[in-house]
Amino acid sequence: MRPGSSALLDEEKRLLWQLRTNGAQSRSALAERLEMSNSAITRLTKTLISQGLIEELAAEAGSARGRPMVPLRISPAGGYAVGLALYAGILEIAIVDYAGGVIALTSELIAPVDPGDFARHVDRRIQDLTLEHRLIGNRLYGIGLSAPGPALSRDGNRWHIVRNLPGWKGAPLRDILEDCLQLPVWIENDATAAALAEYYLGGLIRRCSTAVVILLGHGVGAGIVHDGRLMRGETGGAGEIGMFYPGDRPRPTTLDLIATLQAAGCSVTSLADFDEASSGYDKVIDGWLDRAAGQLLQTINSSIAWLDPGAIRLMSPLPVRIMTGLVRRLNDSAIIWGDHRAENALGRYEIEMSNLGGAGAALGAALLPIHASIARA
């Protein structure tokens, strides 16, 4: 494993961000969009190509005479990053390349361990995956961790981990991981990480400037991306919508749906056996979906009123048929921008379902180091 490259210059970040948000472009198009001279663009692209961060595609024949245009794009070979997501008894590890392509996505059972033992286990697993996918010698930007809980410190080192994990709450997680892995580590709330995955891998980066992703997992949270930046708030608590749904009451979460089915006599124990065990309990599921949609409606309307997002997506490890029913109910409800925006002729925007399923938090965590390498101040 080779650590990531040295920090990029601001003008290099601008060019890379332009390619990420708008796709492959010629040097002349980049010069026009970035309002830079052709000679400056030539110099920048030469440097970035030599670093392996961008690459040339096959030349495109132009309508005018002269040399054909050569599009440039972000290079998948520019490096890779690793993401970790820890749930109740499950560890997900994702590896993405520099262009955002998924190299690996694994899921395994893991016993409750303290942060030190967790770091050592992760170190071994990263070594195994690096060998398996022939990544030795490639640039490794770092490790991202999706934290199931809010931050306890402004520097993002200590977190209120909501799972029953020994020694995790308030521990200096980033310090522990960096000391063991000898790599830079980024930590974000799981919903914020999921939003980053949706922004990059779900196509929102080329569609809108502001997006809200609501994550329905063991808990409920939201991630917000605005103008290419993760919105964290003053203390990192932006998107903590779980406070609207106290844990001692019914909530729109996976655990709540399972508990609702169990109370009705269903033998379901987890999402792993959900489809088979929940067969014949359609009325119970429909009732839960009606209630969950009603609970989420006010939160969604509030996010629309405050943030005016270009997209709102729901992400969850719940089966597609459950999420489809939930999204349909929400879009059939009185969402504020259905009628409110009609006066401005902006049209109606549908609440959407993410296609990333339950993998969003791990994939988003893997994207954290890459995003940080070009994130704008």
Protein Blocks (a to p, Z undefined) as FASTA:
>chain_A
ZZddddddfklmmmmmmmmmnopadfklmmmmnopafklmmmmmmmmmmnopaccddddd
dfbecjddddddddfkloccddddddehiacdddddfkopafbdcddddddddfklmmmm
mmmmmmmmmmmnopghiacfbdcdddebddfbfnlmaccdfbdcehkgopafklmmmmmn
opacddddfklmmmmmmmmmnopmmmbmbdcdddddfbccddddeehiacebjnopgoil
mlmmcfkbccddfklmmmmmmmnopabfbfklmmmmmgoilmmmmmmmmmmmmmmmmmmm
mmmmmnopabdcdddfbdfklmmmmmmmmmmmccfklmmmmmnonopadddddfklmmlm
mmmmmmmmmmmmmpcZZ
